[in-house]
Amino acid sequence: MTQHGSKLTQSNATGWAMALPAIVLVATFIILPFFFAFAFSFTNQRLISPNPTEYVGLANYRRLLGFRVITIAPERDADGAPKYPRVRKFTRNNPDFPHLSGMREWFSIPWGEEKIAILSRDVLFLKCLINTAILVLAIVPLQGGGALLLALLINRKLRGINLFRTIYFMPVVISIVVVSLLWRFIYDGDDGLLNNLLAAVTFGAFKPVDWLGNTDTALSAIIAMSSWQGVGFHMVIWLSGLQTISPTLYEVAEISGASKWQTFRYVTWPGLRNTAIVVLIVITMQAFALFVQIDVMTNGEPLDSTQTLVFQAVERGYGKQDISGGSTISVLLFLVVLAISIMQRYLTRQRH
Amino acid sequence: MALVTPDSRGLRLAVRYLVLLLVAAVFIFPLIFMVVSSLKPDAQLLRDTGNLRAFLPLDDISLDNYFAAFHRAPIGLFVLNSIMVTVITVSGNSAYGSK
């Protein structure tokens, strides 16, 4: 027994020694910076500053997450028509509402006669949060589902199928920076390829749209372009999953007279279970980390409609040299992604 | 099982290839546009986006843009840098990531 134990420790020591370089690298470049970010988020650290860094507690978090709801009662003018005082009457130099000082209106909704306004200390951060949520909720089904359809399409033994597989995978191979530049040309408002194409197929009825310069279309344009670029990668993962399903199962389905949909529902989909989990989690994390497309194509413009959490973290940390602000966003983003990953693991757990 | 005649099988195959080709167009045309545009001078590139010539290497085609790029920036160094990053990343990852 002791013999066995010492052998195990010996081989463990060798294992640790072999893993050491990797552990050191991961610790230096991933784990340590993360703890730095966590620590900075409780200070007022700046990139370059003559003043010493101070501990500020939860101030950074309070600034990002603090919001207030106020109801504004209408004031009647001479004709009796309701008129609402402007929000800034409450938030600027109003001694009656010291806790609202410096806040800005995020949005407001009518509530009967009154108006409910949501105020926030950092409206931009909340916009980033919403935009990031939209990105993730749109890209995950679009890219994951699209990749599955592509995989089903190319999972056949047809003449020349490898050519199609290669073409569908091509955008993945090209650097995302190059692809983003390319799509800026395609989305161009005056003479972009997309506008010209749409005008051609509608015989000129289509009015040109400045896809990246319009608050209604900019985020969708980035979603479409990101999915186009990333779909091939997940197609390959789906394809590898499809090819692990035993052909005998399909034979059984055919003999039992299963329809195409039934074959997919009861043979293909259950066989893709683990692949689906991988694809879901990977796309979710990629969508949360989306940065280059925005940096190259829109810079968060127009009117902050394409701002995301990662972009804002970099923008604050390096653009505005506010390392603590950027760190705080990073920590919050980490917590969100962690929570969602745990939830996904839980929802997709193996049930017995 | 429906009756499968050679005709309908041929038709289904044709439809399948048509779908494959249409999807392929979505992926390859932007890339063709990129490659073809790299061979054109600026003025012609902008003139051509309005029609199918955007995808065709016509008129004033040359490798001038490539020579200009090498002239303007140390592309050779950039390529070397990229190769170095790739080699180190791939070898490092396969050394530590595999068992």
Interface residues (C-beta under 8 A of the other chain):
Chain A: A19 P21 A22 L25 L150 L153 I154 R156 L158 I161 F164 I167 Y168 M170 P171 I174 V178 L182 W183 F185 I186 D188 D191 G192 L193 N196 W228 G232 G257
Chain B: M1 L13 R16 Y17 V19 L20 V23 A24 V26 F27 I28 P30 L31 F33 M34 S37 L46 T49 G50 N51 A54 G92 Y96
